[in-house]
Each structure stands twice: as C-alpha cells, then as structure tokens.
Amino acid sequence: MRRLLRLVLLAALTVWAWRFLAARRATHERVGVSYADGSSLVLEPGSTGFERLAAVARGALSP
Amino acid sequence: MDVAQALQELTELSAQVERAVVLDAEGSVVGSTVADERATERLATVARDLTTAAGELHAGGDEVTRVEVELRDGAVFVLREGGRTIAAVTSPEPTAGLVAYDLRTCLHAIDDTPKPRRRRAGQEPKEEADE
C-alpha cells in the first residue's frame, strides 16, 4: 500500500513538472477576431487561419 | 478633437502602443503617429488585409469589428467603429484589453464634424461672396 502511494505521488509530481515546463516554454501567440454580430473566435498557432493572419501582421512588425 | 490630437493623446496615454494609423470608411489614411509615409502605408495595408482575411473566416460575412494578432515580436490590433478603423502595433505580450480600450477611446475622441473656420469680422462666407 505504501509503495503504491509513493508511486501515485511520483506520477503526480512528474505530470505537474511536465505541465509546468510546457507552460513556461509555450509562446503566447494567438489571434482574436470579433464580428459585428457579437461572435468572436480565437485562433491558436498551427491553424490555417492563424498562419494566414500572422503572416499579414508580420508585415507591420518587421522594421 | 481632430485625428492628429487623438493619436497624440493615444501615444501619450498608452505606453504599449508603438505606432498607430487611422483610416476612414474608404480605407484611406486620415492620420498617423509615424512620420515615415511608407511605414504608415504599410501599417494601413496590413490593417486592410487583416480585416479582409478575418472577414473571410466568418461564414456569416459579418463586419469585422476587432482583430488582435499577438506574436512573439509584437502585436497588431485593428479596431473598426463608426466607419473608422484604427490599427496599432504594440510591444510583445501587451495587455490586450487595455490596448483595445485605449484604441476605442482614441476613435471616440475624433470629432465627426470639422471645426468651422473662423472668419474675420465683416468677411463674407466664400459661397455667398461667389454668388
């Protein structure tokens, strides 16, 4: 029983450490769009819409 | 308040906004915080392209009111209200809500009606004088 408890604790710690490191490494890149009808959408890196809008926006960010 | 004054107030108010342009309903530049004409036109083009691309993402074809693109090198915000569009470039990881509020305040500060020109006493208005 004690060994099982230790194993569960170790697994929980490993998951927490992995999530903590992943969150730190993650970039905060995102695209948000709102429309006149009140709807909105958020695009994350990797989606087609995000890549398209990010490519357009980079034109204004480059010196 | 005219466009130049509103933009000046925006840059004084918001430390995150690096540069901004205001476009009219036709998409023409009516004001900018950047002296360089090419940089102004580039930001205006990005604003127009972003709203077009964002509009194509929505099936209903409704008007785009706000686009925020947050990237590692900085962020681009486009806000449309009352026929005007304001586009701004900010530093990386901006406080999106605050920047959007500042941009909206800037748009609201712009007067719709042009200020009447002061005439010297006794001078007739041009239209009447031509008749």
N, CA and C atoms of all chains as a GROMACS GRO file, in nm:
protein
  582
    1MET      N    1   0.083  -0.122   0.000
    1MET     CA    2   0.000   0.000   0.000
    1MET      C    3   0.086   0.126   0.000
    2ARG      N    4   0.190   0.120   0.082
    2ARG     CA    5   0.279   0.235   0.093
    2ARG      C    6   0.354   0.260  -0.038
    3ARG      N    7   0.394   0.150  -0.102
    3ARG     CA    8   0.465   0.159  -0.230
    3ARG      C    9   0.374   0.218  -0.337
    4LEU      N   10   0.249   0.178  -0.335
    4LEU     CA   11   0.151   0.227  -0.433
    4LEU      C   12   0.129   0.378  -0.414
    5LEU      N   13   0.120   0.419  -0.288
    5LEU     CA   14   0.102   0.561  -0.257
    5LEU      C   15   0.220   0.644  -0.307
    6ARG      N   16   0.340   0.589  -0.288
    6ARG     CA   17   0.462   0.654  -0.334
    6ARG      C   18   0.464   0.668  -0.486
    7LEU      N   19   0.419   0.562  -0.550
    7LEU     CA   20   0.415   0.559  -0.697
    7LEU      C   21   0.317   0.663  -0.752
    8VAL      N   22   0.201   0.671  -0.688
    8VAL     CA   23   0.099   0.770  -0.729
    8VAL      C   24   0.153   0.911  -0.709
    9LEU      N   25   0.218   0.934  -0.595
    9LEU     CA   26   0.275   1.065  -0.565
    9LEU      C   27   0.383   1.103  -0.667
   10LEU      N   28   0.465   1.007  -0.703
   10LEU     CA   29   0.571   1.030  -0.802
   10LEU      C   30   0.513   1.062  -0.938
   11ALA      N   31   0.408   0.989  -0.975
   11ALA     CA   32   0.343   1.012  -1.105
   11ALA      C   33   0.281   1.152  -1.109
   12ALA      N   34   0.216   1.190  -0.999
   12ALA     CA   35   0.153   1.322  -0.991
   12ALA      C   36   0.257   1.432  -1.002
   13LEU      N   37   0.369   1.413  -0.935
   13LEU     CA   38   0.478   1.512  -0.940
   13LEU      C   39   0.535   1.525  -1.080
   14THR      N   40   0.551   1.410  -1.147
   14THR     CA   41   0.603   1.410  -1.284
   14THR      C   42   0.510   1.485  -1.378
   15VAL      N   43   0.380   1.459  -1.366
   15VAL     CA   44   0.281   1.527  -1.451
   15VAL      C   45   0.284   1.677  -1.425
   16TRP      N   46   0.290   1.715  -1.298
   16TRP     CA   47   0.291   1.858  -1.264
   16TRP      C   48   0.416   1.926  -1.322
   17ALA      N   49   0.532   1.861  -1.307
   17ALA     CA   50   0.657   1.918  -1.357
   17ALA      C   51   0.654   1.931  -1.509
   18TRP      N   52   0.599   1.831  -1.577
   18TRP     CA   53   0.592   1.836  -1.723
   18TRP      C   54   0.501   1.950  -1.769
   19ARG      N   55   0.386   1.965  -1.704
   19ARG     CA   56   0.293   2.070  -1.741
   19ARG      C   57   0.350   2.209  -1.710
   20PHE      N   58   0.422   2.218  -1.599
   20PHE     CA   59   0.483   2.346  -1.560
   20PHE      C   60   0.587   2.390  -1.663
   21LEU      N   61   0.673   2.296  -1.704
   21LEU     CA   62   0.776   2.327  -1.802
   21LEU      C   63   0.716   2.357  -1.939
   22ALA      N   64   0.613   2.282  -1.976
   22ALA     CA   65   0.548   2.304  -2.106
   22ALA      C   66   0.483   2.442  -2.111
   23ALA      N   67   0.422   2.483  -2.001
   23ALA     CA   68   0.357   2.614  -1.995
   23ALA      C   69   0.459   2.726  -2.004
   24ARG      N   70   0.576   2.705  -1.943
   24ARG     CA   71   0.680   2.809  -1.946
   24ARG      C   72   0.737   2.826  -2.086
   25ARG      N   73   0.748   2.710  -2.157
   25ARG     CA   74   0.806   2.715  -2.290
   25ARG      C   75   0.708   2.768  -2.395
   26ALA      N   76   0.579   2.758  -2.366
   26ALA     CA   77   0.477   2.794  -2.466
   26ALA      C   78   0.484   2.943  -2.500
   27THR      N   79   0.473   2.975  -2.627
   27THR     CA   80   0.469   3.115  -2.667
   27THR      C   81   0.325   3.163  -2.653
   28HIS      N   82   0.308   3.290  -2.630
   28HIS     CA   83   0.174   3.343  -2.611
   28HIS      C   84   0.121   3.399  -2.742
   29GLU      N   85   0.142   3.326  -2.850
   29GLU     CA   86   0.095   3.372  -2.980
   29GLU      C   87  -0.052   3.331  -2.996
   30ARG      N   88  -0.131   3.425  -3.042
   30ARG     CA   89  -0.272   3.398  -3.065
   30ARG      C   90  -0.332   3.505  -3.154
   31VAL      N   91  -0.445   3.471  -3.214
   31VAL     CA   92  -0.520   3.568  -3.295
   31VAL      C   93  -0.663   3.570  -3.243
   32GLY      N   94  -0.716   3.687  -3.221
   32GLY     CA   95  -0.855   3.701  -3.179
   32GLY      C   96  -0.929   3.788  -3.278
   33VAL      N   97  -1.048   3.747  -3.318
   33VAL     CA   98  -1.129   3.825  -3.412
   33VAL      C   99  -1.270   3.840  -3.356
   34SER      N  100  -1.324   3.960  -3.362
   34SER     CA  101  -1.462   3.985  -3.320
   34SER      C  102  -1.541   4.038  -3.439
   35TYR      N  103  -1.668   4.004  -3.442
   35TYR     CA  104  -1.755   4.045  -3.552
   35TYR      C  105  -1.872   4.129  -3.502
   36ALA      N  106  -1.936   4.199  -3.596
   36ALA     CA  107  -2.045   4.291  -3.562
   36ALA      C  108  -2.165   4.220  -3.500
   37ASP      N  109  -2.183   4.092  -3.532
   37ASP     CA  110  -2.296   4.018  -3.474
   37ASP      C  111  -2.269   3.972  -3.331
   38GLY      N  112  -2.154   4.007  -3.277
   38GLY     CA  113  -2.121   3.972  -3.139
   38GLY      C  114  -2.040   3.845  -3.125
   39SER      N  115  -2.024   3.773  -3.235
   39SER     CA  116  -1.947   3.649  -3.227
   39SER      C  117  -1.797   3.680  -3.233
   40SER      N  118  -1.719   3.587  -3.185
   40SER     CA  119  -1.573   3.605  -3.188
   40SER      C  120  -1.506   3.469  -3.198
   41LEU      N  121  -1.384   3.471  -3.241
   41LEU     CA  122  -1.310   3.345  -3.247
   41LEU      C  123  -1.164   3.369  -3.208
   42VAL      N  124  -1.104   3.266  -3.153
   42VAL     CA  125  -0.963   3.271  -3.114
   42VAL      C  126  -0.890   3.162  -3.191
   43LEU      N  127  -0.783   3.200  -3.258
   43LEU     CA  128  -0.706   3.105  -3.337
   43LEU      C  129  -0.571   3.080  -3.271
   44GLU      N  130  -0.534   2.956  -3.262
   44GLU     CA  131  -0.406   2.918  -3.199
   44GLU      C  132  -0.305   2.884  -3.308
   45PRO      N  133  -0.176   2.893  -3.276
   45PRO     CA  134  -0.074   2.857  -3.374
   45PRO      C  135  -0.097   2.715  -3.427
   46GLY      N  136  -0.078   2.700  -3.556
   46GLY     CA  137  -0.097   2.570  -3.617
   46GLY      C  138  -0.222   2.565  -3.703
   47SER      N  139  -0.319   2.650  -3.671
   47SER     CA  140  -0.442   2.653  -3.751
   47SER      C  141  -0.418   2.737  -3.876
   48THR      N  142  -0.493   2.706  -3.982
   48THR     CA  143  -0.475   2.775  -4.110
   48THR      C  144  -0.502   2.925  -4.097
   49GLY      N  145  -0.611   2.957  -4.027
   49GLY     CA  146  -0.648   3.097  -4.009
   49GLY      C  147  -0.541   3.176  -3.936
   50PHE      N  148  -0.483   3.113  -3.832
   50PHE     CA  149  -0.379   3.180  -3.755
   50PHE      C  150  -0.259   3.212  -3.844
   51GLU      N  151  -0.214   3.111  -3.919
   51GLU     CA  152  -0.095   3.130  -4.003
   51GLU      C  153  -0.117   3.240  -4.105
   52ARG      N  154  -0.238   3.247  -4.160
   52ARG     CA  155  -0.267   3.348  -4.261
   52ARG      C  156  -0.264   3.489  -4.202
   53LEU      N  157  -0.334   3.506  -4.088
   53LEU     CA  158  -0.339   3.639  -4.026
   53LEU      C  159  -0.203   3.679  -3.968
   54ALA      N  160  -0.131   3.580  -3.914
   54ALA     CA  161   0.002   3.609  -3.859
   54ALA      C  162   0.097   3.655  -3.969
   55ALA      N  163   0.087   3.591  -4.086
   55ALA     CA  164   0.174   3.629  -4.198
   55ALA      C  165   0.146   3.773  -4.240
   56VAL      N  166   0.019   3.812  -4.240
   56VAL     CA  167  -0.018   3.950  -4.276
   56VAL      C  168   0.036   4.048  -4.171
   57ALA      N  169   0.016   4.013  -4.043
   57ALA     CA  170   0.056   4.102  -3.933
   57ALA      C  171   0.208   4.121  -3.927
   58ARG      N  172   0.283   4.018  -3.964
   58ARG     CA  173   0.430   4.028  -3.960
   58ARG      C  174   0.480   4.140  -4.051
   59GLY      N  175   0.401   4.172  -4.153
   59GLY     CA  176   0.435   4.282  -4.244
   59GLY      C  177   0.444   4.416  -4.172
   60ALA      N  178   0.368   4.431  -4.063
   60ALA     CA  179   0.370   4.557  -3.987
   60ALA      C  180   0.474   4.552  -3.876
   61LEU      N  181   0.513   4.432  -3.835
   61LEU     CA  182   0.606   4.420  -3.722
   61LEU      C  183   0.752   4.428  -3.766
   62SER      N  184   0.776   4.388  -3.890
   62SER     CA  185   0.916   4.390  -3.936
   62SER      C  186   0.963   4.534  -3.953
   63PRO      N  187   1.090   4.561  -3.916
   63PRO     CA  188   1.137   4.700  -3.923
   63PRO      C  189   1.156   4.751  -4.066
   64MET      N  190  -1.202   6.703  -3.112
   64MET     CA  191  -1.059   6.674  -3.125
   64MET      C  192  -1.032   6.617  -3.265
   65ASP      N  193  -0.929   6.668  -3.332
   65ASP     CA  194  -0.900   6.612  -3.464
   65ASP      C  195  -0.815   6.484  -3.452
   66VAL      N  196  -0.793   6.419  -3.567
   66VAL     CA  197  -0.727   6.288  -3.568
   66VAL      C  198  -0.585   6.296  -3.509
   67ALA      N  199  -0.512   6.398  -3.548
   67ALA     CA  200  -0.372   6.413  -3.501
   67ALA      C  201  -0.367   6.428  -3.349
   68GLN      N  202  -0.459   6.506  -3.296
   68GLN     CA  203  -0.464   6.526  -3.150
   68GLN      C  204  -0.500   6.396  -3.078
   69ALA      N  205  -0.599   6.325  -3.136
   69ALA     CA  206  -0.644   6.199  -3.074
   69ALA      C  207  -0.531   6.096  -3.074
   70LEU      N  208  -0.455   6.091  -3.183
   70LEU     CA  209  -0.343   5.996  -3.192
   70LEU      C  210  -0.230   6.035  -3.097
   71GLN      N  211  -0.208   6.165  -3.084
   71GLN     CA  212  -0.103   6.212  -2.992
   71GLN      C  213  -0.140   6.174  -2.848
   72GLU      N  214  -0.268   6.192  -2.816
   72GLU     CA  215  -0.316   6.156  -2.682
   72GLU      C  216  -0.301   6.005  -2.658
   73LEU      N  217  -0.327   5.927  -2.764
   73LEU     CA  218  -0.316   5.781  -2.753
   73LEU      C  219  -0.173   5.740  -2.719
   74THR      N  220  -0.076   5.796  -2.790
   74THR     CA  221   0.064   5.757  -2.766
   74THR      C  222   0.114   5.807  -2.630
   75GLU      N  223   0.055   5.917  -2.584
   75GLU     CA  224   0.092   5.967  -2.450
   75GLU      C  225   0.032   5.879  -2.341
   76LEU      N  226  -0.090   5.832  -2.370
   76LEU     CA  227  -0.167   5.755  -2.272
   76LEU      C  228  -0.119   5.611  -2.261
   77SER      N  229  -0.094   5.550  -2.376
   77SER     CA  230  -0.061   5.407  -2.377
   77SER      C  231   0.087   5.386  -2.406
   78ALA      N  232   0.156   5.329  -2.308
   78ALA     CA  233   0.300   5.302  -2.325
   78ALA      C  234   0.323   5.182  -2.416
   79GLN      N  235   0.217   5.101  -2.433
   79GLN     CA  236   0.233   4.979  -2.512
   79GLN      C  237   0.221   5.004  -2.662
   80VAL      N  238   0.149   5.110  -2.699
   80VAL     CA  239   0.130   5.139  -2.842
   80VAL      C  240   0.256   5.206  -2.897
   81GLU      N  241   0.315   5.141  -2.997
   81GLU     CA  242   0.437   5.195  -3.059
   81GLU      C  243   0.405   5.288  -3.175
   82ARG      N  244   0.309   5.248  -3.259
   82ARG     CA  245   0.265   5.333  -3.370
   82ARG      C  246   0.122   5.297  -3.407
   83ALA      N  247   0.053   5.394  -3.464
   83ALA     CA  248  -0.088   5.372  -3.497
   83ALA      C  249  -0.129   5.456  -3.617
   84VAL      N  250  -0.227   5.407  -3.690
   84VAL     CA  251  -0.284   5.484  -3.801
   84VAL      C  252  -0.437   5.479  -3.791
   85VAL      N  253  -0.500   5.583  -3.844
   85VAL     CA  254  -0.646   5.586  -3.850
   85VAL      C  255  -0.687   5.592  -3.998
   86LEU      N  256  -0.782   5.507  -4.035
   86LEU     CA  257  -0.832   5.504  -4.172
   86LEU      C  258  -0.978   5.544  -4.174
   87ASP      N  259  -1.021   5.604  -4.285
   87ASP     CA  260  -1.163   5.638  -4.297
   87ASP      C  261  -1.241   5.518  -4.354
   88ALA      N  262  -1.369   5.538  -4.380
   88ALA     CA  263  -1.455   5.428  -4.426
   88ALA      C  264  -1.407   5.368  -4.559
   89GLU      N  265  -1.341   5.450  -4.640
   89GLU     CA  266  -1.292   5.403  -4.771
   89GLU      C  267  -1.156   5.334  -4.760
   90GLY      N  268  -1.097   5.338  -4.640
   90GLY     CA  269  -0.967   5.275  -4.620
   90GLY      C  270  -0.850   5.368  -4.644
   91SER      N  271  -0.876   5.496  -4.661
   91SER     CA  272  -0.767   5.592  -4.681
   91SER      C  273  -0.713   5.638  -4.546
   92VAL      N  274  -0.584   5.665  -4.541
   92VAL     CA  275  -0.521   5.709  -4.417
   92VAL      C  276  -0.563   5.853  -4.386
   93VAL      N  277  -0.614   5.874  -4.266
   93VAL     CA  278  -0.652   6.011  -4.226
   93VAL      C  279  -0.562   6.064  -4.113
   94GLY      N  280  -0.481   5.975  -4.056
   94GLY     CA  281  -0.390   6.019  -3.951
   94GLY      C  282  -0.293   5.909  -3.914
   95SER      N  283  -0.175   5.949  -3.867
   95SER     CA  284  -0.074   5.851  -3.830
   95SER      C  285   0.020   5.908  -3.724
   96THR      N  286   0.076   5.818  -3.644
   96THR     CA  287   0.174   5.864  -3.544
   96THR      C  288   0.316   5.854  -3.602
   97VAL      N  289   0.324   5.797  -3.724
   97VAL     CA  290   0.455   5.777  -3.786
   97VAL      C  291   0.479   5.885  -3.891
   98ALA      N  292   0.597   5.943  -3.888
   98ALA     CA  293   0.630   6.047  -3.985
   98ALA      C  294   0.659   5.986  -4.123
   99ASP      N  295   0.717   5.866  -4.122
   99ASP     CA  296   0.753   5.798  -4.247
   99ASP      C  297   0.628   5.752  -4.322
  100GLU      N  298   0.613   5.804  -4.445
  100GLU     CA  299   0.493   5.774  -4.523
  100GLU      C  300   0.482   5.627  -4.562
  101ARG      N  301   0.598   5.565  -4.591
  101ARG     CA  302   0.599   5.424  -4.632
  101ARG      C  303   0.557   5.333  -4.516
  102ALA      N  304   0.605   5.366  -4.397
  102ALA     CA  305   0.569   5.287  -4.277
  102ALA      C  306   0.421   5.302  -4.248
  103THR      N  307   0.369   5.423  -4.267
  103THR     CA  308   0.226   5.448  -4.246
  103THR      C  309   0.143   5.366  -4.344
  104GLU      N  310   0.182   5.370  -4.471
  104GLU     CA  311   0.107   5.298  -4.574
  104GLU      C  312   0.115   5.147  -4.552
  105ARG      N  313   0.231   5.101  -4.502
  105ARG     CA  314   0.247   4.957  -4.475
  105ARG      C  315   0.152   4.912  -4.364
  106LEU      N  316   0.143   4.991  -4.257
  106LEU     CA  317   0.052   4.957  -4.147
  106LEU      C  318  -0.094   4.963  -4.192
  107ALA      N  319  -0.124   5.062  -4.278
  107ALA     CA  320  -0.260   5.075  -4.331
  107ALA      C  321  -0.295   4.954  -4.418
  108THR      N  322  -0.199   4.910  -4.499
  108THR     CA  323  -0.222   4.793  -4.585
  108THR      C  324  -0.244   4.668  -4.500
  109VAL      N  325  -0.164   4.653  -4.395
  109VAL     CA  326  -0.179   4.539  -4.304
  109VAL      C  327  -0.318   4.543  -4.240
  110ALA      N  328  -0.363   4.660  -4.199
  110ALA     CA  329  -0.495   4.674  -4.136
  110ALA      C  330  -0.605   4.631  -4.233
  111ARG      N  331  -0.595   4.678  -4.358
  111ARG     CA  332  -0.696   4.643  -4.459
  111ARG      C  333  -0.693   4.493  -4.488
  112ASP      N  334  -0.572   4.436  -4.502
  112ASP     CA  335  -0.559   4.293  -4.533
  112ASP      C  336  -0.607   4.206  -4.416
  113LEU      N  337  -0.579   4.250  -4.293
  113LEU     CA  338  -0.622   4.172  -4.176
  113LEU      C  339  -0.774   4.166  -4.167
  114THR      N  340  -0.840   4.280  -4.190
  114THR     CA  341  -0.987   4.281  -4.181
  114THR      C  342  -1.048   4.198  -4.294
  115THR      N  343  -0.986   4.203  -4.412
  115THR     CA  344  -1.036   4.122  -4.524
  115THR      C  345  -1.020   3.973  -4.492
  116ALA      N  346  -0.899   3.934  -4.447
  116ALA     CA  347  -0.872   3.793  -4.416
  116ALA      C  348  -0.959   3.745  -4.300
  117ALA      N  349  -0.978   3.829  -4.198
  117ALA     CA  350  -1.061   3.792  -4.083
  117ALA      C  351  -1.207   3.778  -4.124
  118GLY      N  352  -1.252   3.862  -4.216
  118GLY     CA  353  -1.389   3.856  -4.265
  118GLY      C  354  -1.417   3.726  -4.339
  119GLU      N  355  -1.315   3.678  -4.409
  119GLU     CA  356  -1.332   3.553  -4.485
  119GLU      C  357  -1.339   3.430  -4.395
  120LEU      N  358  -1.300   3.444  -4.269
  120LEU     CA  359  -1.306   3.331  -4.176
  120LEU      C  360  -1.446   3.308  -4.121
  121HIS      N  361  -1.531   3.410  -4.134
  121HIS     CA  362  -1.666   3.405  -4.077
  121HIS      C  363  -1.767   3.372  -4.185
  122ALA      N  364  -1.843   3.266  -4.161
  122ALA     CA  365  -1.938   3.220  -4.262
  122ALA      C  366  -2.048   3.322  -4.289
  123GLY      N  367  -2.091   3.394  -4.185
  123GLY     CA  368  -2.200   3.490  -4.199
  123GLY      C  369  -2.163   3.613  -4.279
  124GLY      N  370  -2.034   3.635  -4.296
  124GLY     CA  371  -1.987   3.752  -4.370
  124GLY      C  372  -2.012   3.882  -4.296
  125ASP      N  373  -2.025   3.874  -4.161
  125ASP     CA  374  -2.048   3.996  -4.083
  125ASP      C  375  -1.924   4.083  -4.079
  126GLU      N  376  -1.947   4.209  -4.052
  126GLU     CA  377  -1.837   4.305  -4.047
  126GLU      C  378  -1.742   4.273  -3.931
  127VAL      N  379  -1.614   4.280  -3.960
  127VAL     CA  380  -1.512   4.259  -3.857
  127VAL      C  381  -1.502   4.385  -3.773
  128THR      N  382  -1.510   4.370  -3.641
  128THR     CA  383  -1.501   4.489  -3.555
  128THR      C  384  -1.366   4.497  -3.484
  129ARG      N  385  -1.299   4.381  -3.470
  129ARG     CA  386  -1.173   4.382  -3.396
  129ARG      C  387  -1.086   4.264  -3.437
  130VAL      N  388  -0.959   4.290  -3.462
  130VAL     CA  389  -0.862   4.183  -3.490
  130VAL      C  390  -0.740   4.208  -3.401
  131GLU      N  391  -0.699   4.105  -3.330
  131GLU     CA  392  -0.577   4.114  -3.248
  131GLU      C  393  -0.485   4.000  -3.290
  132VAL      N  394  -0.367   4.035  -3.331
  132VAL     CA  395  -0.269   3.931  -3.366
  132VAL      C  396  -0.150   3.948  -3.272
  133GLU      N  397  -0.137   3.856  -3.179
  133GLU     CA  398  -0.028   3.863  -3.082
  133GLU      C  399   0.080   3.763  -3.120
  134LEU      N  400   0.198   3.815  -3.153
  134LEU     CA  401   0.310   3.731  -3.194
  134LEU      C  402   0.428   3.755  -3.100
  135ARG      N  403   0.532   3.675  -3.120
  135ARG     CA  404   0.649   3.685  -3.031
  135ARG      C  405   0.717   3.823  -3.041
  136ASP      N  406   0.717   3.881  -3.162
  136ASP     CA  407   0.788   4.008  -3.184
  136ASP      C  408   0.704   4.131  -3.151
  137GLY      N  409   0.576   4.112  -3.126
  137GLY     CA  410   0.488   4.224  -3.100
  137GLY      C  411   0.346   4.188  -3.138
  138ALA      N  412   0.259   4.286  -3.131
  138ALA     CA  413   0.119   4.259  -3.162
  138ALA      C  414   0.062   4.367  -3.253
  139VAL      N  415  -0.037   4.326  -3.332
  139VAL     CA  416  -0.107   4.421  -3.419
  139VAL      C  417  -0.254   4.419  -3.382
  140PHE      N  418  -0.310   4.536  -3.358
  140PHE     CA  419  -0.452   4.549  -3.323
  140PHE      C  420  -0.521   4.630  -3.431
  141VAL      N  421  -0.639   4.585  -3.471
  141VAL     CA  422  -0.722   4.661  -3.564
  141VAL      C  423  -0.861   4.672  -3.505
  142LEU      N  424  -0.911   4.794  -3.494
  142LEU     CA  425  -1.045   4.816  -3.438
  142LEU      C  426  -1.127   4.898  -3.537
  143ARG      N  427  -1.250   4.858  -3.560
  143ARG     CA  428  -1.337   4.932  -3.652
  143ARG      C  429  -1.461   4.976  -3.577
  144GLU      N  430  -1.492   5.103  -3.590
  144GLU     CA  431  -1.610   5.156  -3.521
  144GLU      C  432  -1.655   5.284  -3.589
  145GLY      N  433  -1.782   5.296  -3.610
  145GLY     CA  434  -1.837   5.420  -3.667
  145GLY      C  435  -1.777   5.458  -3.801
  146GLY      N  436  -1.746   5.359  -3.883
  146GLY     CA  437  -1.693   5.388  -4.016
  146GLY      C  438  -1.543   5.413  -4.018
  147ARG      N  439  -1.482   5.421  -3.900
  147ARG     CA  440  -1.338   5.445  -3.895
  147ARG      C  441  -1.265   5.318  -3.850
  148THR      N  442  -1.140   5.309  -3.889
  148THR     CA  443  -1.057   5.196  -3.848
  148THR      C  444  -0.930   5.252  -3.785
  149ILE      N  445  -0.890   5.190  -3.674
  149ILE     CA  446  -0.762   5.228  -3.615
  149ILE      C  447  -0.677   5.100  -3.606
  150ALA      N  448  -0.553   5.111  -3.647
  150ALA     CA  449  -0.462   4.997  -3.641
  150ALA      C  450  -0.340   5.040  -3.561
  151ALA      N  451  -0.292   4.950  -3.475
  151ALA     CA  452  -0.177   4.985  -3.391
  151ALA      C  453  -0.083   4.866  -3.377
  152VAL      N  454   0.044   4.899  -3.365
  152VAL     CA  455   0.147   4.799  -3.337
  152VAL      C  456   0.190   4.821  -3.192
  153THR      N  457   0.198   4.713  -3.116
  153THR     CA  458   0.239   4.725  -2.976
  153THR      C  459   0.363   4.639  -2.949
  154SER      N  460   0.417   4.656  -2.832
  154SER     CA  461   0.529   4.574  -2.787
  154SER      C  462   0.480   4.431  -2.762
  155PRO      N  463   0.571   4.333  -2.750
  155PRO     CA  464   0.527   4.195  -2.728
  155PRO      C  465   0.450   4.179  -2.596
  156GLU      N  466   0.362   4.081  -2.595
  156GLU     CA  467   0.277   4.048  -2.480
  156GLU      C  468   0.207   4.170  -2.420
  157PRO      N  469   0.125   4.237  -2.501
  157PRO     CA  470   0.053   4.354  -2.448
  157PRO      C  471  -0.067   4.313  -2.363
  158THR      N  472  -0.117   4.408  -2.286
  158THR     CA  473  -0.242   4.385  -2.213
  158THR      C  474  -0.354   4.414  -2.312
  159ALA      N  475  -0.403   4.307  -2.376
  159ALA     CA  476  -0.493   4.323  -2.491
  159ALA      C  477  -0.616   4.410  -2.460
  160GLY      N  478  -0.678   4.386  -2.346
  160GLY     CA  479  -0.798   4.461  -2.310
  160GLY      C  480  -0.772   4.610  -2.295
  161LEU      N  481  -0.658   4.639  -2.236
  161LEU     CA  482  -0.621   4.778  -2.213
  161LEU      C  483  -0.589   4.850  -2.345
  162VAL      N  484  -0.518   4.781  -2.433
  162VAL     CA  485  -0.484   4.840  -2.563
  162VAL      C  486  -0.612   4.865  -2.643
  163ALA      N  487  -0.702   4.767  -2.643
  163ALA     CA  488  -0.828   4.781  -2.716
  163ALA      C  489  -0.909   4.899  -2.660
  164TYR      N  490  -0.909   4.913  -2.528
  164TYR     CA  491  -0.980   5.025  -2.464
  164TYR      C  492  -0.920   5.160  -2.507
  165ASP      N  493  -0.787   5.166  -2.508
  165ASP     CA  494  -0.719   5.291  -2.548
  165ASP      C  495  -0.748   5.325  -2.694
  166LEU      N  496  -0.749   5.223  -2.780
  166LEU     CA  497  -0.775   5.247  -2.922
  166LEU      C  498  -0.920   5.293  -2.943
  167ARG      N  499  -1.012   5.231  -2.870
  167ARG     CA  500  -1.154   5.270  -2.880
  167ARG      C  501  -1.172   5.414  -2.831
  168THR      N  502  -1.105   5.447  -2.722
  168THR     CA  503  -1.113   5.584  -2.669
  168THR      C  504  -1.061   5.683  -2.772
  169CYS      N  505  -0.954   5.646  -2.841
  169CYS     CA  506  -0.897   5.733  -2.944
  169CYS      C  507  -0.998   5.755  -3.057
  170LEU      N  508  -1.062   5.648  -3.101
  170LEU     CA  509  -1.162   5.661  -3.209
  170LEU      C  510  -1.278   5.749  -3.165
  171HIS      N  511  -1.323   5.731  -3.040
  171HIS     CA  512  -1.436   5.811  -2.990
  171HIS      C  513  -1.399   5.959  -2.977
  172ALA      N  514  -1.272   5.984  -2.954
  172ALA     CA  515  -1.229   6.124  -2.933
  172ALA      C  516  -1.227   6.205  -3.061
  173ILE      N  517  -1.227   6.134  -3.174
  173ILE     CA  518  -1.220   6.206  -3.303
  173ILE      C  519  -1.358   6.263  -3.336
  174ASP      N  520  -1.360   6.392  -3.363
  174ASP     CA  521  -1.486   6.459  -3.397
  174ASP      C  522  -1.531   6.420  -3.536
  175ASP      N  523  -1.662   6.406  -3.554
  175ASP     CA  524  -1.715   6.378  -3.687
  175ASP      C  525  -1.726   6.504  -3.771
  176THR      N  526  -1.763   6.611  -3.702
  176THR     CA  527  -1.784   6.735  -3.777
  176THR      C  528  -1.658   6.818  -3.776
  177PRO      N  529  -1.618   6.868  -3.893
  177PRO     CA  530  -1.500   6.954  -3.895
  177PRO      C  531  -1.530   7.086  -3.827
  178LYS      N  532  -1.427   7.141  -3.761
  178LYS     CA  533  -1.448   7.268  -3.691
  178LYS      C  534  -1.474   7.380  -3.793
  179PRO      N  535  -1.575   7.466  -3.764
  179PRO     CA  536  -1.599   7.576  -3.857
  179PRO      C  537  -1.482   7.674  -3.855
  180ARG      N  538  -1.450   7.722  -3.975
  180ARG     CA  539  -1.337   7.815  -3.984
  180ARG      C  540  -1.377   7.950  -3.928
  181ARG      N  541  -1.283   8.010  -3.860
  181ARG     CA  542  -1.310   8.144  -3.807
  181ARG      C  543  -1.299   8.244  -3.920
  182ARG      N  544  -1.395   8.336  -3.922
  182ARG     CA  545  -1.390   8.441  -4.023
  182ARG      C  546  -1.362   8.574  -3.956
  183ARG      N  547  -1.292   8.656  -4.028
  183ARG     CA  548  -1.269   8.789  -3.974
  183ARG      C  549  -1.401   8.866  -3.976
  184ALA      N  550  -1.414   8.956  -3.884
  184ALA     CA  551  -1.537   9.037  -3.875
  184ALA      C  552  -1.558   9.110  -4.007
  185GLY      N  553  -1.682   9.098  -4.056
  185GLY     CA  554  -1.715   9.171  -4.178
  185GLY      C  555  -1.687   9.093  -4.305
  186GLN      N  556  -1.614   8.978  -4.293
  186GLN     CA  557  -1.581   8.899  -4.412
  186GLN      C  558  -1.698   8.809  -4.449
  187GLU      N  559  -1.736   8.807  -4.573
  187GLU     CA  560  -1.848   8.725  -4.619
  187GLU      C  561  -1.802   8.581  -4.637
  188PRO      N  562  -1.891   8.485  -4.610
  188PRO     CA  563  -1.856   8.346  -4.642
  188PRO      C  564  -1.829   8.331  -4.792
  189LYS      N  565  -1.738   8.236  -4.828
  189LYS     CA  566  -1.693   8.222  -4.966
  189LYS      C  567  -1.806   8.195  -5.063
  190GLU      N  568  -1.900   8.100  -5.022
  190GLU     CA  569  -2.009   8.063  -5.112
  190GLU      C  570  -2.095   8.184  -5.148
  191GLU      N  571  -2.123   8.266  -5.042
  191GLU     CA  572  -2.208   8.383  -5.063
  191GLU      C  573  -2.136   8.487  -5.147
  192ALA      N  574  -2.005   8.499  -5.126
  192ALA     CA  575  -1.928   8.600  -5.198
  192ALA      C  576  -1.921   8.568  -5.347
  193ASP      N  577  -1.923   8.435  -5.378
  193ASP     CA  578  -1.911   8.394  -5.519
  193ASP      C  579  -2.038   8.426  -5.598
  194GLU      N  580  -2.151   8.430  -5.524
  194GLU     CA  581  -2.279   8.449  -5.596
  194GLU      C  582  -2.293   8.587  -5.655
   0.00000   0.00000   0.00000
